[in-house]
């Protein structure tokens, strides 16, 4: 493993920053203290910052030489609405808020790289350090783009990384093409006619209508979608009624749809709407159907994925660079990849044995109240970001983007 010695030597100070962030988590678009800490830290290292993109986003700018070439490195900074069960010293001081996904660690690794890049500047061009808010459902990447991220900071490519429990420390994984699914949620309100439950013939019961819809929706996955196309449709909430002896006026269904491609999502949405409307009509009820498209699929670009694979292999050895198995979870780095070439990959966080005493009883898994980021990754992640930026800016530019 080829770590940068100064990053490894200074890892304790970055760990202290990471644990401070962990103890003071902030939810999406509320990361004021977090962004203040990031901005002041970068400024203290002589790195100019731009604030306000996506409300609480921070962009650090590290320039050297005369080249117009530029690359973007992204870390997310928001926490989750989770009550932490850990009891160690850096546990969250805000009940109901927790860095249960390791965004504090992502921020720390990029800060470690930022300090080295600002000191050494062993490259010709610009490195944009993108600290992005509101990844956890808020679409912070989309909001930064709307606020002009790529207009203000033109970059050839953008790269992102997420820690991954279960993958050994010292290992990475990546894959060309789709790696995370689109995230979409639906709401269906079925309207019938309420009546006494002992005299159901006097009303229109929306509950059996909902039951028919739930069953029929699964045929979209098994009979409408091609078997080789990936898709998930889950009804996760059913709400109806207030009393056991009353047929309710309405029933509401909610859930999620996940796909790796937009055409499959289009198919699922169309068939859901048709089935919902036709089923309601068959029972003399009516329905309102809405599907909200939140995050698009995260699709890695070929050239940038191959570049990252070679870079990571040189850092930790090819045997420690695994092929990532795509997941139906979602990631809003997808918005960046719709606008710019790039690659999103993962770094092993281990099995949880790194956690300090007094951690919670649950597993060290993402979005679990007993999770904690593995601080041993800071030297590796920081070294990786530095070498990626340096190599990208010295390698042959992408076609059509030569100086």
C-alpha positions as a Python dict, from the first residue, in 0.01 Angstrom:
ca = {
    (1, 'X'): (0, 0, 0),
    (2, 'X'): (156, 328, -116),
    (3, 'X'): (51, 588, 140),
    (4, 'X'): (180, 945, 135),
    (5, 'X'): (399, 970, 443),
    (6, 'X'): (298, 1320, 549),
    (7, 'X'): (-75, 1236, 522),
    (8, 'X'): (-22, 926, 735),
    (9, 'X'): (183, 1125, 989),
    (10, 'X'): (-84, 1393, 1021),
    (11, 'X'): (-380, 1156, 1026),
    (12, 'X'): (-445, 1209, 1402),
    (13, 'X'): (-529, 1575, 1346),
    (14, 'X'): (-768, 1487, 1063),
    (15, 'X'): (-917, 1215, 1284),
    (16, 'X'): (-989, 1482, 1546),
    (17, 'X'): (-1173, 1685, 1281),
    (18, 'X'): (-1369, 1378, 1176),
    (19, 'X'): (-1474, 1299, 1530),
    (20, 'X'): (-1574, 1660, 1588),
    (21, 'X'): (-1799, 1635, 1280),
    (22, 'X'): (-1937, 1305, 1404),
    (23, 'X'): (-2025, 1456, 1741),
    (24, 'X'): (-2206, 1750, 1577),
    (25, 'X'): (-2414, 1602, 1292),
    (26, 'X'): (-2641, 1821, 1083),
    (27, 'X'): (-2916, 1716, 843),
    (28, 'X'): (-2941, 1805, 475),
    (29, 'X'): (-2932, 2177, 395),
    (30, 'X'): (-2879, 2249, 767),
    (31, 'X'): (-2502, 2186, 766),
    (32, 'X'): (-2405, 2536, 877),
    (33, 'X'): (-2158, 2441, 1150),
    (34, 'X'): (-2019, 2168, 926),
    (35, 'X'): (-1963, 2399, 631),
    (36, 'X'): (-1817, 2667, 861),
    (37, 'X'): (-1564, 2415, 991),
    (38, 'X'): (-1475, 2295, 641),
    (39, 'X'): (-1440, 2648, 505),
    (40, 'X'): (-1231, 2776, 795),
    (41, 'X'): (-1006, 2470, 779),
    (42, 'X'): (-946, 2513, 405),
    (43, 'X'): (-889, 2886, 442),
    (44, 'X'): (-638, 2820, 716),
    (45, 'X'): (-443, 2608, 472),
    (46, 'X'): (-443, 2885, 213),
    (47, 'X'): (-715, 2733, -4),
    (48, 'X'): (-971, 2979, -148),
    (49, 'X'): (-1331, 2871, -91),
    (50, 'X'): (-1666, 2942, -250),
    (51, 'X'): (-1974, 2900, -35),
    (52, 'X'): (-2349, 2889, -85),
    (53, 'X'): (-2394, 2646, -373),
    (54, 'X'): (-2676, 2415, -270),
    (55, 'X'): (-2725, 2649, 28),
    (56, 'X'): (-2457, 2497, 251),
    (57, 'X'): (-2209, 2356, -2),
    (58, 'X'): (-1840, 2446, 2),
    (59, 'X'): (-1599, 2434, -291),
    (60, 'X'): (-1225, 2459, -231),
    (61, 'X'): (-1002, 2566, -521),
    (62, 'X'): (-640, 2448, -541),
    (63, 'X'): (-457, 2582, -848),
    (64, 'X'): (-102, 2547, -973),
    (65, 'X'): (76, 2622, -1295),
    (66, 'X'): (-80, 2751, -1615),
    (67, 'X'): (-290, 2461, -1744),
    (68, 'X'): (-663, 2512, -1791),
    (69, 'X'): (-727, 2150, -1702),
    (70, 'X'): (-933, 2073, -1391),
    (71, 'X'): (-1078, 1779, -1200),
    (72, 'X'): (-1343, 1761, -928),
    (73, 'X'): (-1331, 1551, -610),
    (74, 'X'): (-1654, 1522, -409),
    (75, 'X'): (-1736, 1443, -46),
    (76, 'X'): (-2086, 1456, 104),
    (77, 'X'): (-2128, 1628, 441),
    (78, 'X'): (-2480, 1566, 578),
    (79, 'X'): (-2600, 1332, 852),
    (80, 'X'): (-2912, 1119, 898),
    (81, 'X'): (-3221, 1151, 1121),
    (82, 'X'): (-3106, 858, 1337),
    (83, 'X'): (-3060, 842, 1715),
    (84, 'X'): (-2709, 715, 1783),
    (85, 'X'): (-2667, 416, 2016),
    (86, 'X'): (-2292, 449, 2058),
    (87, 'X'): (-2163, 573, 2391),
    (88, 'X'): (-1803, 659, 2305),
    (89, 'X'): (-1665, 1010, 2347),
    (90, 'X'): (-1737, 1135, 1995),
    (91, 'X'): (-2097, 1011, 1979),
    (92, 'X'): (-2359, 1257, 1855),
    (93, 'X'): (-2458, 1532, 2097),
    (94, 'X'): (-2781, 1587, 1902),
    (95, 'X'): (-3046, 1326, 1973),
    (96, 'X'): (-3217, 1216, 1652),
    (97, 'X'): (-2921, 1313, 1433),
    (98, 'X'): (-2622, 1094, 1351),
    (99, 'X'): (-2344, 1044, 1099),
    (100, 'X'): (-2466, 690, 1036),
    (101, 'X'): (-2340, 675, 678),
    (102, 'X'): (-1982, 796, 716),
    (103, 'X'): (-2011, 1134, 546),
    (104, 'X'): (-1795, 1269, 829),
    (105, 'X'): (-1526, 1026, 715),
    (106, 'X'): (-1570, 1119, 349),
    (107, 'X'): (-1520, 1483, 446),
    (108, 'X'): (-1213, 1397, 653),
    (109, 'X'): (-1044, 1202, 373),
    (110, 'X'): (-1093, 1489, 129),
    (111, 'X'): (-963, 1738, 385),
    (112, 'X'): (-652, 1523, 432),
    (113, 'X'): (-593, 1542, 58),
    (114, 'X'): (-667, 1915, 51),
    (115, 'X'): (-392, 1995, 303),
    (116, 'X'): (-132, 1799, 107),
    (117, 'X'): (-238, 1941, -230),
    (118, 'X'): (-219, 2296, -95),
    (119, 'X'): (132, 2240, 39),
    (120, 'X'): (292, 2043, -242),
    (121, 'X'): (101, 2151, -557),
    (122, 'X'): (275, 1882, -760),
    (123, 'X'): (40, 1922, -1054),
    (124, 'X'): (-43, 2164, -1336),
    (125, 'X'): (-406, 2268, -1336),
    (126, 'X'): (-689, 2297, -1084),
    (127, 'X'): (-836, 2062, -827),
    (128, 'X'): (-1189, 2146, -716),
    (129, 'X'): (-1277, 2009, -371),
    (130, 'X'): (-1657, 1974, -368),
    (131, 'X'): (-1812, 1937, -23),
    (132, 'X'): (-2174, 1862, -103),
    (133, 'X'): (-2475, 1896, 130),
    (134, 'X'): (-2796, 1695, 147),
    (135, 'X'): (-2704, 1367, -17),
    (136, 'X'): (-2947, 1177, 206),
    (137, 'X'): (-3264, 1248, 12),
    (138, 'X'): (-3227, 1621, -40),
    (139, 'X'): (-3062, 1612, -381),
    (140, 'X'): (-2779, 1839, -280),
    (141, 'X'): (-2582, 1751, -594),
    (142, 'X'): (-2873, 1864, -810),
    (143, 'X'): (-2902, 2189, -614),
    (144, 'X'): (-2530, 2265, -647),
    (145, 'X'): (-2558, 2214, -1022),
    (146, 'X'): (-2863, 2444, -1038),
    (147, 'X'): (-2664, 2708, -853),
    (148, 'X'): (-2391, 2694, -1117),
    (149, 'X'): (-2132, 2445, -990),
    (150, 'X'): (-2008, 2340, -1332),
    (151, 'X'): (-2039, 2690, -1479),
    (152, 'X'): (-1834, 2849, -1203),
    (153, 'X'): (-1590, 2559, -1177),
    (154, 'X'): (-1552, 2393, -1519),
    (155, 'X'): (-1397, 2050, -1476),
    (156, 'X'): (-1320, 1770, -1718),
    (157, 'X'): (-1441, 1498, -1483),
    (158, 'X'): (-1567, 1442, -1130),
    (159, 'X'): (-1499, 1154, -891),
    (160, 'X'): (-1671, 1041, -571),
    (161, 'X'): (-1624, 766, -313),
    (162, 'X'): (-1824, 599, -35),
    (163, 'X'): (-1707, 382, 253),
    (164, 'X'): (-1843, 27, 247),
    (165, 'X'): (-1884, -195, 554),
    (166, 'X'): (-1803, -558, 483),
    (167, 'X'): (-1526, -473, 237),
    (168, 'X'): (-1185, -504, 400),
    (169, 'X'): (-984, -189, 481),
    (170, 'X'): (-720, -148, 213),
    (171, 'X'): (-959, -260, -60),
    (172, 'X'): (-1164, -69, -315),
    (173, 'X'): (-1439, -176, -552),
    (174, 'X'): (-1581, -21, -866),
    (175, 'X'): (-1764, -106, -1185),
    (176, 'X'): (-1831, 51, -1520),
    (177, 'X'): (-2195, 134, -1601),
    (178, 'X'): (-2485, 133, -1352),
    (179, 'X'): (-2374, 94, -989),
    (180, 'X'): (-2659, 249, -788),
    (181, 'X'): (-3025, 252, -882),
    (182, 'X'): (-3266, 536, -934),
    (183, 'X'): (-3473, 629, -631),
    (184, 'X'): (-3842, 702, -681),
    (185, 'X'): (-4144, 701, -451),
    (186, 'X'): (-4514, 673, -524),
    (187, 'X'): (-4839, 760, -351),
    (188, 'X'): (-5181, 626, -448),
    (189, 'X'): (-5500, 748, -284),
    (190, 'X'): (-5802, 525, -344),
    (191, 'X'): (-6136, 693, -282),
    (192, 'X'): (-6446, 489, -209),
    (193, 'X'): (-6753, 557, 2),
    (194, 'X'): (-6755, 498, 373),
    (195, 'X'): (-7028, 306, 551),
    (196, 'X'): (-7101, 87, 852),
    (197, 'X'): (-6877, -223, 839),
    (198, 'X'): (-7182, -442, 910),
    (199, 'X'): (-7348, -309, 593),
    (200, 'X'): (-7065, -294, 337),
    (201, 'X'): (-7311, -309, 44),
    (202, 'X'): (-7404, 51, 120),
    (203, 'X'): (-7054, 179, 48),
    (204, 'X'): (-6749, 126, -172),
    (205, 'X'): (-6469, -29, 30),
    (206, 'X'): (-6123, 101, -78),
    (207, 'X'): (-5932, -161, 122),
    (208, 'X'): (-5989, -462, -109),
    (209, 'X'): (-5915, -229, -403),
    (210, 'X'): (-5578, -155, -246),
    (211, 'X'): (-5516, -525, -186),
    (212, 'X'): (-5582, -601, -553),
    (213, 'X'): (-5344, -325, -660),
    (214, 'X'): (-5062, -448, -437),
    (215, 'X'): (-5086, -797, -586),
    (216, 'X'): (-5121, -673, -944),
    (217, 'X'): (-4821, -443, -920),
    (218, 'X'): (-4590, -742, -876),
    (219, 'X'): (-4689, -867, -1221),
    (220, 'X'): (-4523, -557, -1365),
    (221, 'X'): (-4190, -688, -1238),
    (222, 'X'): (-4256, -1052, -1329),
    (223, 'X'): (-4455, -1017, -1653),
    (224, 'X'): (-4413, -669, -1807),
    (225, 'X'): (-4045, -599, -1746),
    (226, 'X'): (-3788, -807, -1933),
    (227, 'X'): (-3631, -1061, -1695),
    (228, 'X'): (-3281, -931, -1779),
    (229, 'X'): (-3376, -576, -1677),
    (230, 'X'): (-3339, -492, -1309),
    (231, 'X'): (-3625, -335, -1117),
    (232, 'X'): (-3776, -331, -770),
    (233, 'X'): (-4131, -225, -678),
    (234, 'X'): (-4210, -229, -307),
    (235, 'X'): (-4535, -118, -145),
    (236, 'X'): (-4413, -23, 201),
    (237, 'X'): (-4706, 165, 355),
    (238, 'X'): (-5084, 109, 362),
    (239, 'X'): (-5301, 352, 557),
    (240, 'X'): (-5679, 326, 600),
    (241, 'X'): (-5950, 348, 860),
    (242, 'X'): (-6005, 486, 1207),
    (243, 'X'): (-6245, 237, 1364),
    (244, 'X'): (-6298, -139, 1338),
    (245, 'X'): (-6667, -106, 1256),
    (246, 'X'): (-6635, 157, 982),
    (247, 'X'): (-6556, 104, 613),
    (248, 'X'): (-6324, 400, 540),
    (249, 'X'): (-6374, 656, 267),
    (250, 'X'): (-6017, 620, 141),
    (251, 'X'): (-5701, 412, 152),
    (252, 'X'): (-5347, 525, 76),
    (253, 'X'): (-5058, 320, -64),
    (254, 'X'): (-4697, 438, -63),
    (255, 'X'): (-4372, 275, -164),
    (256, 'X'): (-4060, 287, -374),
    (257, 'X'): (-3949, 195, -726),
    (258, 'X'): (-3582, 132, -811),
    (259, 'X'): (-3431, 76, -1157),
    (260, 'X'): (-3095, 102, -1330),
    (261, 'X'): (-3234, 262, -1646),
    (262, 'X'): (-3488, 532, -1725),
    (263, 'X'): (-3676, 323, -1988),
    (264, 'X'): (-3749, 55, -1727),
    (265, 'X'): (-3868, 324, -1487),
    (266, 'X'): (-4091, 466, -1760),
    (267, 'X'): (-4243, 122, -1815),
    (268, 'X'): (-4307, 63, -1445),
    (269, 'X'): (-4463, 404, -1394),
    (270, 'X'): (-4692, 364, -1696),
    (271, 'X'): (-4812, 19, -1595),
    (272, 'X'): (-4863, 120, -1231),
    (273, 'X'): (-5079, 411, -1338),
    (274, 'X'): (-5283, 192, -1575),
    (275, 'X'): (-5333, -84, -1318),
    (276, 'X'): (-5425, 160, -1041),
    (277, 'X'): (-5681, 343, -1250),
    (278, 'X'): (-5834, 31, -1405),
    (279, 'X'): (-5853, -154, -1072),
    (280, 'X'): (-6023, 140, -903),
    (281, 'X'): (-6270, 169, -1188),
    (282, 'X'): (-6350, -203, -1174),
    (283, 'X'): (-6457, -161, -810),
    (284, 'X'): (-6646, 164, -878),
    (285, 'X'): (-6386, 359, -683),
    (286, 'X'): (-6148, 631, -801),
    (287, 'X'): (-5779, 689, -742),
    (288, 'X'): (-5507, 950, -759),
    (289, 'X'): (-5163, 825, -864),
    (290, 'X'): (-4832, 1014, -834),
    (291, 'X'): (-4475, 892, -876),
    (292, 'X'): (-4191, 1124, -778),
    (293, 'X'): (-3853, 1072, -941),
    (294, 'X'): (-3588, 1156, -684),
    (295, 'X'): (-3242, 1034, -788),
    (296, 'X'): (-3153, 897, -1132),
    (297, 'X'): (-2936, 586, -1166),
    (298, 'X'): (-2567, 631, -1090),
    (299, 'X'): (-2388, 528, -1410),
    (300, 'X'): (-2008, 528, -1422),
    (301, 'X'): (-1838, 635, -1743),
    (302, 'X'): (-1607, 392, -1921),
    (303, 'X'): (-1289, 600, -1953),
    (304, 'X'): (-1303, 740, -1602),
    (305, 'X'): (-1376, 400, -1448),
    (306, 'X'): (-1077, 247, -1622),
    (307, 'X'): (-863, 540, -1509),
    (308, 'X'): (-976, 494, -1148),
    (309, 'X'): (-921, 118, -1163),
    (310, 'X'): (-559, 163, -1274),
    (311, 'X'): (-498, 437, -1017),
    (312, 'X'): (-639, 227, -732),
    (313, 'X'): (-450, -81, -846),
    (314, 'X'): (-125, 114, -834),
    (315, 'X'): (-209, 231, -483),
    (316, 'X'): (-318, -93, -314),
    (317, 'X'): (-238, -362, -573),
    (318, 'X'): (-474, -497, -842),
    (319, 'X'): (-589, -786, -621),
    (320, 'X'): (-733, -534, -376),
    (321, 'X'): (-945, -363, -640),
    (322, 'X'): (-1267, -565, -658),
    (323, 'X'): (-1556, -565, -901),
    (324, 'X'): (-1846, -383, -735),
    (325, 'X'): (-2178, -563, -724),
    (326, 'X'): (-2442, -303, -814),
    (327, 'X'): (-2694, -220, -543),
    (328, 'X'): (-3052, -100, -560),
    (329, 'X'): (-2966, 174, -313),
    (330, 'X'): (-2943, 525, -455),
    (331, 'X'): (-2678, 798, -458),
    (332, 'X'): (-2718, 1158, -570),
    (333, 'X'): (-2368, 1165, -721),
    (334, 'X'): (-2579, 1044, -1014),
    (335, 'X'): (-2669, 1407, -1091),
    (336, 'X'): (-2302, 1492, -1134),
    (337, 'X'): (-2252, 1200, -1370),
    (338, 'X'): (-2540, 1321, -1589),
    (339, 'X'): (-2348, 1645, -1643),
    (340, 'X'): (-1983, 1536, -1638),
    (341, 'X'): (-1781, 1220, -1705),
    (342, 'X'): (-1672, 1050, -1387),
    (343, 'X'): (-1668, 749, -1161),
    (344, 'X'): (-1811, 663, -820),
    (345, 'X'): (-1641, 385, -625),
    (346, 'X'): (-1620, 242, -274),
    (347, 'X'): (-1351, 199, -7),
    (348, 'X'): (-1361, -83, 246),
    (349, 'X'): (-1470, 18, 598),
    (350, 'X'): (-1420, -327, 756),
    (351, 'X'): (-1647, -534, 977),
    (352, 'X'): (-1681, -297, 1272),
    (353, 'X'): (-1391, -427, 1481),
    (354, 'X'): (-1234, -79, 1458),
    (355, 'X'): (-1504, 78, 1675),
    (356, 'X'): (-1408, 225, 2010),
    (357, 'X'): (-1532, 82, 2337),
    (358, 'X'): (-1891, 163, 2428),
    (359, 'X'): (-2020, 130, 2074),
    (360, 'X'): (-2380, 21, 2029),
    (361, 'X'): (-2486, -340, 2012),
    (362, 'X'): (-2589, -331, 1647),
    (363, 'X'): (-2372, -406, 1344),
    (364, 'X'): (-2141, -147, 1193),
    (365, 'X'): (-2355, -112, 882),
    (366, 'X'): (-2460, 199, 692),
    (367, 'X'): (-2768, 371, 840),
    (368, 'X'): (-2738, 164, 1159),
    (369, 'X'): (-2739, 351, 1495),
    (370, 'X'): (-2427, 157, 1602),
    (371, 'X'): (-2221, 254, 1294),
    (372, 'X'): (-1894, 447, 1305),
    (373, 'X'): (-1649, 539, 1029),
    (374, 'X'): (-1312, 364, 1034),
    (375, 'X'): (-1049, 634, 1099),
    (376, 'X'): (-775, 401, 972),
    (377, 'X'): (-901, 487, 622),
    (378, 'X'): (-802, 853, 647),
    (379, 'X'): (-439, 809, 527),
    (380, 'X'): (-547, 577, 245),
    (381, 'X'): (-839, 789, 131),
    (382, 'X'): (-637, 1109, 150),
    (383, 'X'): (-346, 954, -42),
    (384, 'X'): (-584, 819, -302),
    (385, 'X'): (-745, 1158, -369),
    (386, 'X'): (-405, 1323, -406),
    (387, 'X'): (-271, 1064, -649),
    (388, 'X'): (-596, 1065, -847),
    (389, 'X'): (-585, 1442, -893),
    (390, 'X'): (-214, 1445, -978),
    (391, 'X'): (-242, 1161, -1228),
    (392, 'X'): (-555, 1297, -1394),
    (393, 'X'): (-393, 1636, -1453),
    (394, 'X'): (-76, 1482, -1598),
    (395, 'X'): (-242, 1212, -1810),
    (396, 'X'): (-359, 1275, -2167),
    (397, 'X'): (-669, 1497, -2161),
    (398, 'X'): (-1001, 1357, -2278),
    (399, 'X'): (-1076, 1393, -2647),
    (400, 'X'): (-1178, 1747, -2734),
    (401, 'X'): (-1045, 1888, -2407),
    (402, 'X'): (-673, 1922, -2479),
    (403, 'X'): (-494, 2242, -2382),
}
